[in-house]
Amino acid sequence: MIKKRFHTSLQLKLTLLLSLLMIISCILMYFFISHSAVSGMDGLQNYMIKVDPQDGDSPITFNVDPKALFPQFEQEIQETKEDFLLRSVIATTIIILLSSVCTYFLTKKTLTPLQKLTSEVSQIQAQNLSTQLAVPNSKDEIAQLTSSFNEMLARLDNAFSTQKQFSANAAHELRTPLAVLQTNLEVFEKKQEPEIVEYRQLFTMIKEQTARLSQLVGTLLDMTNLKSVPRTDQVTLEELVDEVFCDLDPVAEKAGISIDFNDSSNQDSHTDVTGSYVLLYRAVYNLVENAIKYNRPHGSVSVSVKQERGQAMVLVTDTGIGISPENQKKIFDPFFRVDKSRSRAMGGAGLGLALVDSIAKEHGGAVKVLESSETGSTIALMLPVENS
């Protein structure tokens, strides 16, 4: 049998707490006043009379026993004590009850904005994260809480919108090669006696689309797992760029693009940063590969590394057609492509530069287009060196 837990409201807890404090205060006051009054009454039983003579003699003092003068005096004192104690108890009880009732209603009025906030928050769902709660004019903690909650809702709404758009784009990119595969397989299935050349064409198409799917899935996984990769390596950017050039040299040669590393450093001076070597390699690799892919025929790509104002910069310059000002920030958005037909022909999904942007942000840096014109563009990967 499951026991039902009893949940007390904040209003009841505050009422009980304040009532307890009131009870303790009243009891202490009751004992203090009662003790003082009773002590004063007991003092009446030893009454002293002082007489000052008229002729300047010393004053005469003598004790008077009230019991001898008034036989019922002691009984009246005792009855007065009992009556006083009874009245004190009744008055204290009434004060405690009235204070508790007033405290209950005052806390209810005070907590009304919090109850309203709770009601409004309970109505917020994933579909209406853009809803902003009304901030009370009280300028107290509840108003600050409401403002903070609105800021959190704005961040959540932005994150949900970005995630929703990213998921939709990812689904679209995954669906395209799958649709190509399905269509070609259905067409091939209808052929009665396919020729060897047609088999080879089918296998080539399947290989290309499978590679495209693998590349897309791999990039999506890389973007998802960025935060779990340790970023504690000491990375020398000059050595990293050298390794990237070694890996991309065949790609550049095949595309007819010359690549050059302007290494102005010497053996005693290198640009070091703290981060993940794997991720930073991927960022520089993507920048250089992108510059090779979207370059002019027989163009060139130049890379340089420099350090200034506490930042390490990897500059990638190409001789491409340039990037329009309105697209210079958009190219780092997931799945954005300036020339969609050309990107698809080259097997791109619009995630290369988006991954670079994510890696830069994970390392406390940034990536942006420094300059761009019809003769080429320069993109800078900027990383902090304070922790190096």
ABEGO torsion letter per residue (X at the ends): XBBBBBBBBAAAAAAAAAAAAAAAAAAAAAAAAAAAAAAAAAAAABBBBBBBBAAGBBBBBBBBBAAAABAAAAAAAAAAAAAAAAAAAAAAAAAAAAAAAAAAAAAAAAAAAAAAAAAAAAABBAAAAABBBBBBAAGBAAAAAAAAAAAAAAAAAAAAAAAAAAAAAAAAAAAAAAAAAAAAAAAAAABABBBAAAAAAAAAAAAAAAAAAAAAAAAAAAAAAAAABBBABBBBAAAAAAAAAAAAAAAAAAAGBBBBBBBABBAABBBBBBEBAAAAAAAAAAAAAAAAAABBBGBBBBBBBBBBGGBBBBBBBBABAEBBAAAAAAAABBGBBABAAAAAAAGBAGAAAAAAAAAAAAAGBBBBBABBBAAEBBBBBBBBAAAX
